[in-house]
Amino acid sequence: MPGKFRFSFGPWNIHEGADPFGPPVRETLTFAEKLGMYKELGFDAVQFHDDDAVPEMNELTPQQITQRAEAVRQQLDEHGLVAEFVAPRLWEDPRTIDGAYTSNDAACREYARERSRRAIDIASGLGTDLIVLWLAREGTYLREAKDSKQSTDLLLSALNDMLEYDSQIRLAIEPKPNEPMDQAYIPTAGHAIALGSMSIAPERVGVNIESAHAILAGADPSDEMGFALACGKLWTVHLNDQNGLKFDEDKSFGAVDLRRAFNQVRILDKYDYGNNGEIVGLDVKALRTQKDEVATKHLSNSRTMFLRLLEISRSLDDDKIEAMIADRDYEELDLYIMESLLGG
């Protein structure tokens, strides 16, 4: 049956426009102000970093953290929203400069594990069972600085620690091949699923596929999604777009390659994504040139593009496509897809 789609984004997707080369260019909005925008933009769920929900969490007790997370859940309820996932922010603290779970310093590794347990507490308080793990600094700038076999063992041990801490939690690893590290240890969906398969509860470890990350790995995002779907491991997605193999741009979905976006929509719909509660997540940044009053169009535009491509995909004549495939007339199929995308 076709997919059933709800949409999410994170509060960081409404931002001030600072980049490595320039300061903020837009006004800061409070978390409460951002929450008020979700429904009017057509979104039903909120993505969280742990400290999006509980700021300054390193200064709080576990009990205080849980109480504050429960208060945020009340805010969500008031807006008719749900939390999609919580991601421990393990890449900004000075203790994770050399990696979090794979740091060469045992005390820093323990900090990362403890922070991850608190993120699980926050997820419980918010009413979600999904933790997203972007392993941002789990890699190296210098090959000889770490041992890749030992680092994989450390990553597996960290997964097991989280799975043991909460018997209900699910972990979705978000692979990325580089940035901020020169090279990451878990660059693709295959690496992430393989790591999860070695855990104490492989049935509770899946993946989050981000379009731009797959492109940076030299893969097609729809292929990464299809692989994860075949493995029963695609638990969320981060849709965006990417202009070439450089830094992670988080451009609006479909802004660079419409056909690449189409194939992501098509494979999600074809294989029932969303029918078991999965959410279509966006991770997109507003152009720095956007004025304050139009600095959410990247979100509404990305959602609109997904739904328009979904409409096109569902309008295709599947019998006609199968006949072209059976006849091995791929040029005709190519034209059919392109004309459909052009509205022909």
Summary of the structure (lengths in Angstrom):
residues: 344
radius of gyration: 20.3
end to end distance: 26.2
largest distance: 65.5
contacts: 1129
relative contact order: 0.12
helix: 49%
strand: 14%
